[in-house]
């Protein structure tokens, strides 16, 4: 068995985290992660 779905989610979160230098607080980062997860 593979965990491709989980690895994909982790990869997307890491990409958001790398580009998260402009986020002023954790709430904005959390919102961005949830939006990305729901729309993709």
C-alpha positions in Angstrom: 0.0 0.0 0.0 1.1 3.5 -0.6 0.4 6.7 1.2 0.3 8.9 -1.9 -2.6 11.0 -0.8 -1.0 11.8 2.5 2.3 12.6 0.8 0.5 14.9 -1.6 -1.2 16.8 1.2 2.1 17.1 3.1 3.8 18.4 0.0 1.2 21.1 -0.6 1.4 22.2 3.0 5.2 22.4 2.8 4.9 24.6 -0.4 2.5 26.9 1.4 4.8 27.0 4.4 7.7 28.0 2.2 5.8 30.8 0.7 4.3 31.9 4.0 6.8 34.6 4.8 4.1 37.2 4.1 1.6 35.8 6.6 1.3 37.9 9.7 -0.1 35.2 12.0 -0.9 31.6 12.2 -4.6 32.1 11.6 -3.8 33.4 8.0 -1.6 30.4 7.4 -4.2 28.0 8.7 -6.9 29.6 6.5 -4.7 29.4 3.4 -4.0 25.6 4.1 -7.7 24.9 4.6 -8.7 26.8 1.4 -6.1 25.0 -0.6 -7.2 21.6 0.7 -10.9 22.2 0.1 -10.5 23.6 -3.4 -8.0 21.1 -4.8 
